[in-house]
């Protein structure tokens, strides 16, 4: 095309709500600029659907700069599409070929039920966080900044884990729909720092118990999560979580009562 | 639920059981391979038959062997439990084939494991069960005949190896006038017969190929599950898992049927 714009065919999962079953519907996306982001392309499609009086495609989005973790979308067999270390909102249409057919699906996991179309309910992650993904700080006099010494390597490693935006791409990519990369990143970012120590051994037990209760699958160390994570969270976090969990269960005083008790 | 049950019923607990039984089975492979190297000795099977008798009669080894059978079963059962859970975690699959860059073996551990389980059943039926059949049934079926070896203790050389006619024998070693006589079940003959069939050799080679890919992922994965993984020594674990467990061990085992088929 003379202006470099693209024409695409979209196969989009449409589902009314969690109770009904969905199906793929094919749409044409015409005159798409290669410089648009993937979500902007969907905005264009939705605009035309609205004008035609059809229901627009529902999808999650918020900041559109790769930091909020709201956008999802399983594009052509990969969470957040074909590029490495970016979210869907950072994916540009130049990553696709003119005339290409793009299949767009929601995250697939029992623990992430579809709300509508491509939007899934990720509150399972919130409940895991609430189970132990925090540090308790007692109020009082304001401490001096940098009062607690933290080695740079530890600070860096904890920060790497903390870059997890909780988008759920790890669950979507995992062949077992396991949430262990997310959970281990949240455990690591606190468990490695001095402020996280008092709750370290109960945190890992509570968060793993909640993860199991939510119905996520079991890690087989395949590494699809690490490959697809927009923040490149390392598989080492899972090893660290396992280590902490077995230490806590077998050698520590902290006990966490499960719901069956 | 007790603390203990809670731990082992958790996702990580079940994975721990998979890792521990898997690594135990890995250590067994080392013993099994090194012992079976006796098959390459040109001594009419004397060393191999003595080794087979030792492995089945030495009490500590018998205890370990029961642990081994248990490990195979537990590893299999937990693999099924975890797979069922994993399927439940994604009731509706993706329409487009997943394209995430992952190793082939890590995606197909269940298939590879199933091939290995079938192999273990056939392998044990044809060697282990035949060897023990008379002990189990209490009858002398002579499925595996006995053989008598005479060795000159001064030179250390084998003087004679003689197939014994069907009859009631027991494993025995005695020395008379500087000559050692050993009477043992001739499992070596069973091996020779089995490995003369091309399809049997092919099945073994395929199964050992499956073992290679199973261990290529399984060995390092077990360390991941145990949490004993760190970038400081991760390369060592990967090196051992790849070159020792996925290459040397399967090649060593595969060499036996191939050697017996062509040169035995």
Interface residues (C-beta under 8 A of the other chain):
Chain A: X11 X13 X24 X74 X76 X77 X78 X79 X82 X103 X105 X108 X109 X110 X111 X173 X175 X176 X177 X178 X180 X208 X209 X211 X212 X215 X216 X217 X218 X219 X220 X221 X222 X223 X224 X227 X228 X235 X236 X238 X239 X240 X241 X242 X243 X244 X245 X246 X249 X250 X255 X258 X260 X261
Chain B: X1 X3 X6 X7 X10 X11 X12 X13 X14 X15 X16 X82 X85 X86 X88 X89 X90 X91 X92 X93 X94 X95 X96 X97 X98 X99 X100 X101 X102 X103 X106 X107 X109 X217 X220 X221 X223 X224 X225 X226 X227 X228 X229 X230 X231
